Amino acid sequence: MILVAVSDPVLDILPLRSVVAVARCGGVHRAAATLHLTQSTVSAHLRRIEKETGAAVVAKAGRGIRFTEHGERLLAAAERILAAHDEAVSTLVAPSRKTLVVATIEHGADHLIPVLSNLLSELPGGYSAQFRLDRSAYVADAIGAGAADVAVFLAPAGHPDAVGTLPLCWYAAKDFVAGAGPLPIIVFDAPCVLRAPATGAAHALPGGATVVAEAANLAGLYAATRSGLGVTLLPEIDAVDGIRPMDGLPAPAPLALAVSFSERVPERVRRAVRRDVAALAEP
């Protein structure tokens, strides 16, 4: 029998998961959103890990943070520990767990959500879905951060998890008229897989372009576009109430629609999800 003294340091799973999420999401704010925790909770997890290991894990770097040398070693260990933990959970606990956390993009959510809800409920075993909606950059990281079982996101063409493509189209308010000078464009703030195609195509116009607004989510992007502030680039799968396609502008190449899974999702579920998501995209 092995006895562990009360004073021995213990590296709990939740703080370790916060450490990995901060590294993968690029900061405490996004990590908190990905893990469905408050920023103060994630910060407390970091302080707890630092206390247990006796050294700083992160340090300030300009307006953000960076991992210290000690933090990098801790991060590598945390990833190994979480991988072993999640594998054990998948083997020992998953058979009794039927709810899958599905992280998906806001684009086309009115199509994706009912399709995936119906699919999972009809599969043998009676699965159900708990949905999380976010930007592609963060949805793509949700699997690695342990925050989702299924992730549906936009990615550059040729992504290894691609199941199809989504054409892109420029949209504007119904009464929008482009004036002389640079074209006003509305984009998502970084990181965003749509941002580079939008700015690249718009700046290639003879008159150039200027970013007049940045949005953190799809609702903000719609609101700015409906107001007549400028034009925006969106996948054609999006619902576009109050805005219209803008003719005469060069549309960039389509983006990939990708799907990834955690280890605990059975292969038969993966095949069904890929099939039904692919049906919403172009081959």
Secondary structure by P-SEA (a helix, b strand, c coil): ccccccccccccaaaaaaaaaaaaaccaaaaaaaacccaaaaaaaaaaaaaaacccccccccccccccaaaaaaaaaaaaaaaaaaaaaaacccccccbbbbbbbccaaaaaaaaaaaaaaacccccccbbbbbcaaaaaaccccccccbbbbbbccccccccbbbbbbbbbccccccccccbbbbbccccccaaaaaaaaaaacccbbbbccccccaaaaaaaaaaccbbbbbccccccccbbbbccccccccccbbbbbcccccaaaaaaaaaaaaaaccc
